[in-house]
Amino acid sequence: MKKFMEWLENSFAPKLQKITNATWIVVIKDSILQILPFILAGSLFCCLAILNGNFWTPFGWTMSKISLMIAFLIPFNYCEKKRYRKQRILAGITGLLLFMIFVNPEVDPASGQGQSLYGAAGLFVAMFAGIVSGLVFGAFAKFSFFKEDSVIPDFVRQWFDALLPIMLVVAGGWALVDILGLDIAGTIQKLFSPLALIANTLPGMMLVTFFQCFIYSMGISGWVLTPVTDPVKRQAQEMNLALVAAGTATAQNLSLFTETTMYTCYMWIGGIGATLSLVLLMCFSKSKELNALGKACLGPGILNINEPVVFGAIAWNPYLMIPMWIQGPVAALTTWAFTKWIPFAKIPRIDFELWYCPYPISTWISTQGHIPSIIFVIAQFALQALIWYPFFKAYEKKKVEEELAAEAAK
């Protein structure tokens, strides 16, 4: 354990830190962290919605609009980092316009609701639009229609100099979407469609869960995969219910890749990445910062809402990203092993999707009071804690040293 922690602290973490310091990585990271207040507000509204369904409306105006924010922030932060400060606001607005061109928003007259891709589901599209806008504005950052000694006021020069990149981005998006009829948003989302084709196989389920954890460790919510994974989960659940109704359901023919299996029965204890055990470790940490953060995240974590701990400790943290990556495929493998290979636990035969119901209460409901399933989910929780433990201790050691150094400096 000691050698592993030394390797993690002295070799792996510094190397990963170099990667995370790359320009575009920093730009995307900063942009995602800057929308954290809206994500946390959305999480709180989500908790309140359990008590009163009317809170789903403010949830929609926070969490469900994060792609709009990202489309603006990525080109803004790119220009800021490259010191193109005069172009940053216009670049951000242009990125926002390009994103809206790509998703072609329409408002449903019945509900009054707008484009669903404004939320996490459109995050990859928003990132693409933001990157394109940032690159175009960066390419024209030093271009000007006027000479250095021009008597034209600076603000007027900025207006005219920004015309070219704005027109290129907007006209380019318009030409692709309206003239050529290309579905840019759909194409970007279809890049992940192979995941859906193999999701109900063991390798596919492990790959999907790994990818969910991988992107979430970078601050990109697993909800971005909803357009790809949801239809597959819905179809699998319907097939399961049909088999149960026909009296032919067995461990071999029931599908595991369903919302019930993943979110309310066995896998995501505390949220995507199985973070509740990490939160409990933090609650007993020697680090004052981690201890306080753990206690603050405990309530949401019990309700399987883990944005506070992900953005407070895991995202872009070289010490905690790796165990999050491991959690996904391991949870899929153990669930598959003990429901299909060794039918110890029960594959859910009902549709129970109240993902904010605490474990193992949700497991009890999902499996209709099956005791071995409760035993399995408790064992699953213990395994998840073991995965977090060595990485957490290495990170805790670093945080304690930093706190002691800060106190000594005072």
Order of alpha helices (4+ residues) and beta strands (2+ residues): alpha-alpha-alpha-alpha-alpha-alpha-alpha-alpha-alpha-alpha-alpha-alpha-alpha-alpha-alpha-alpha-alpha-alpha
